[in-house]
Amino acid sequence: MDSNVTYNRSKQNFYHEIKQILHKKHRESVWYMVELMGLHGQEEATRKQACARLMQQLQQPYPASRPTIRKWFGLNGYAVPTREQVYCLGFALHMKGEQLDHFLREGIGQVGVQYNDYREVIFLFSLENGYAYDQALEMIAEYEQMFEVQTEMIHTHSTNQLMKEFAYHKHHGRRAFMKWMMDNSQFFKGYSLTTLDYLHTYKYMIMDVIREDSKRNLDNLMRETDFALWLQLKCNTDAQKEYQMIEKYIASVKRKKRSKVSEDLLDQIHELNRIGNSDRAFNSTIVQLLQNSAGKPYLPEMTSKHLSDLLSLPVQKEREIRSNIAENVLKNMDPEERCPGWIVNFIADYTKDRYLADTVGEALMWVDKFCKEHHRRCRLIQREDFLPMILYVSQRQYQHSIEQKETRYRRDDAFDMFRDMVNATFAACGMRKWNPMFQLDSLLAACFQRDDMFYYSELCDAVKIATEEMTIE
């Protein structure tokens, strides 16, 4: 059969499957909330009953407003509990550590308990020992008051060690536990270095592929120019990098009044040279590759700012820790007092004009605003950040392997490579493994059709078309 006919048939099947997936009911946090209340089924009556059961177990102040809590059960809208709200529910429902970790992973699709985050570790200790939520907040405030401001955070792979030590210290009483936390405060950096390493790894794996493609396309374009002849006429070019020589050639051509090389071709050469021969890994290049044309809620949306925030997580988290501690210290001081020197310096470091706060009241206003704004940027790396990256890397690796072996595409082999890469990554990062019962996982699996596979950009286009058709229907 003609390859174009086969591809078009695969594309039709791909679009049809995407539309079916979007129509189908998939497992979501609502299901988990209903099951958490000991009920089964997704009928409205069942969801109302489950919501009523939860409200009976909650005490003021609620973790969210009543309308929001109803949305957790798919009533008058849809919402997913935040990470902090899950911890609040953990106290209300008297959960233990394993139950809470399961709730985070399976219930709201986030990374499990972060043993490198002092707040989460204190919450976990309090749950294990039957403390109330207010008591846990008191312990967090106590930790922040005792924190030595000169402490330098240690950015190492310490999560597994902290997990083991927590298991030992969690039943040794509050005072002994707090002493252990203060003795190890430099390790509570607030993020998993293993997870961050995986994100960096996938970023550079993608950039390697992009560079390889760019160099191949660049070579093809350079053959359309007189670059080879220009290079022969130049002296002392051996010590200069290819990137520099091509840029000099572009500049030389542009200085000529008449040139056989068009401006558009020179621009293409410059862009391919920038990507293919540069040592830098540009976030914008990756974002352009994984751009979501369909928009949320069906597929994750990656922006340059979001990727930049994730990759700079160590800096972001340390700012968050120190701003939280500064806020706690200032709240326990007289507003007219002189602001502590380390907080004055902290504020000055994060303002363009090096604003110097004189009083506690002035400093508290600035720190409170900074905490709220910075919290939005300081997000943990999640499954949805990884999945488009893993899809691209696995597909390119599979494509390379069949070209090397000179074999034909086989759907099962291509999909198995993707799924195994996902599960290996998520096992190391403490995330929910591959599960086609969830919509995003199912959509990504559809990229592997019987006769061909489709990239993330094509999936975004298919979802966009399907949603538009569903709206008309």
Summary of the structure (lengths in Angstrom):
residues: 473
radius of gyration: 27.2
end to end distance: 34.4
largest distance: 84.8
contacts: 1388
relative contact order: 0.10
helix: 66%
strand: 1%
